[in-house]
Amino acid sequence: MTPAARVAAAYDRAANAGRPEIWVHLRPRGQALAEAAGIDPALPLAGLTIAVKDNIDVAGLPTTAGAPSYAYVPRADAPAVARLRAAGAVVLGKTNLDQFATGLVGTRSPYGAVRNAWATDRVSGGSSSGSAVAVALGIADLALGTDTAGSGRVPAALNGIVGVKPTKGLVPVTGVVPACYTLDCVSVFARDLRLARTAAELIEGPDPSDPLSRTGAPLPPPPARPRIAVPAPQHLQDMADGWREAFAAAVTRLASTGAEIVETDITPLLQAADLLYGGAFVAERYAAVGAHLEQHRDLIGTDLDPTVASLVLAGREKTAADWAADTARLAALGSAGRALLDGCAALLTPTTTWHPTLAQVAADPVGANARLGRFTNFANLLDCASLAVPAGFADGLPFGVMFTGPAFSDRALAVLAERFANPGLDLFVVGAHLTGQPLNAQVVQAGGTLVGPARTAAGYRLYALPTDPPRPGLVRVAPAGHGAEAARGSGKGDLTLAGIEGEVWRLPAAGFATFTAAVPPPMTIGTVELADGRQVSGFLVEPYAVESAPDITRFGGWRAYTASS
């Protein structure tokens, strides 16, 4: 599709979605199409559409931060917006949010509660509610949000999409209405992990107008067998029904890729999380927008959300002594948390703990919100990077998990998330692709990782094929559990009951597809049953090719055969 066609399709989807609460301001269709018509198709994001949270400046569109009384019209794009536009993306409009980015529910807005993309009686999550739902419904390809307490991750999890929370300062917050300036991050939403990371990397880089913006050397990628910390069982209590089981399945899935899972007591991290709202750091929210609330107290309950107002105004009561004490306590908790995670590539947690209905949040707006931030609130306080990815469903609704690591681990977390999202496919090899054999490099180049040695179940025969380089052909001659009977019935009593020796390699899905597409006849890829009962893809051969080939089954494997010749 041309950029203009992509933009036109996005406006059609927005019109048909029936979700007006997503938007605070939608750009005129003709204006966006005119911009799209001038885009160079060679740009990396040519014609992709973006939705922008309405606390991030887009030139010419009002910035409200979810409060009409706060609105102003910026002359320039925020750097994050400008950088995406320079890469060819087109802004559709400004999205709804929990007012002043204070909330994880998506309901604290005079523009209306943003309903979940999957279930309209449930919350969308916040505060980047409209941005997440615009992406989840397929209206926008990408969206920008902000994240101070989890606002770029909780709505990602509740709507089944990817949420990238960069290391603090990697993306400047120039042109962003502050929630807590020293903690705020610009975040990215997408339905695809690689697109989300591409956008996140495009918007990185310091800006002179943001003195806290910074660069840093990316941490190295995780090892082939990374150690991954997961919360000890006591930290997974009080989750929604089925969510502990969904998380256990996610942990098993990651372990199946070769990761080492380490249960960890993350109490220091959770105690640090409590300081975000329970400590003096809430004073930053008052410093950001407290004056506006003070000046417009008569609007609380109409233009200004009462829950947000109470939280922000409470920050006025904190003292410098409170701030100093909490800063020291945070430093101690951070040190303890880092010690617990020493040697681990990342911490894997559920992104959040439950998915409340709109009615449940209305009945307990503060308590419901607090439950949502259990695993997200500490990240910015402790200078962590974090990445939320879908992990299936629980009770029919999206369930998500989150990889969290130290500052500048952003790319390393993406590698782990890709490993989780695409855990790879196992391939059983018996001949020239074995370790040390002539064609092993083909498996390695396809991204393969050796899982380990393995044997087939009984009922397979091995033949030496007249190929260049020499390779064996594996053929199944008996169904499962009938190896000995088949041997007797066929008159070939040397059929090995121990199976044929080989190796299992794990390849990423794309590498597996490329590798198997290049397999020449008479070789084929089929299902091979292993001695331990697993069924994996593996090398087989078409039966015609072994009609005159020597039967080498008695050697038990290709290495033993070649060593004897």
Secondary structure, 3 states (H helix, E strand, C coil): CCHHHHHHHHHHHHHHHCCHHHEEEECCHHHHHHHHHCCCCCCCCCCCEEEEECCECECCECECCCCHHHCECCCCCCHHHHHHHHCCCEEEEEECCCHHHCCCCCCCCCCCCCECCCCCCEECCCCCHHHHHHHHCCCCCEEEEEECCCCCCHHHHHHCCEEEECCCCCCCCCCECCCCCCCCEEEEEECCHHHHHHHHHHCCCCCCCCCCCCCCCCCCCCCCCCEEEEECHHHHCCCCCCHHHHHHHHHHHHHCCCCEEEEECCHHHHHHHHHHHHCHHHHHHHHHHHHHHHHCHHHECCCECHHHHHHHHHHHHCCHHHHHHHHHHHHHHHHHHHHHCCCCCEEEEECCCCCCEHHHHHHCHHHHHHHHCCCCCHHHHCCEEEEEEEEEEECCEEEEEEEEEECCCHHHHHHHHHHHHCCCEEEEECCCCCCCCCCHHHHHHCCCEEEEEEEECCCEEEEEECCCCCEEEEEECCCCCCHHHHHHHHCCCCCCCCCCEEEEEEECHHHHHHHHHCCCCCEEEEEEEECCCCEEEEEEECHHHHCCCCECHHHCCHHHHHHHC
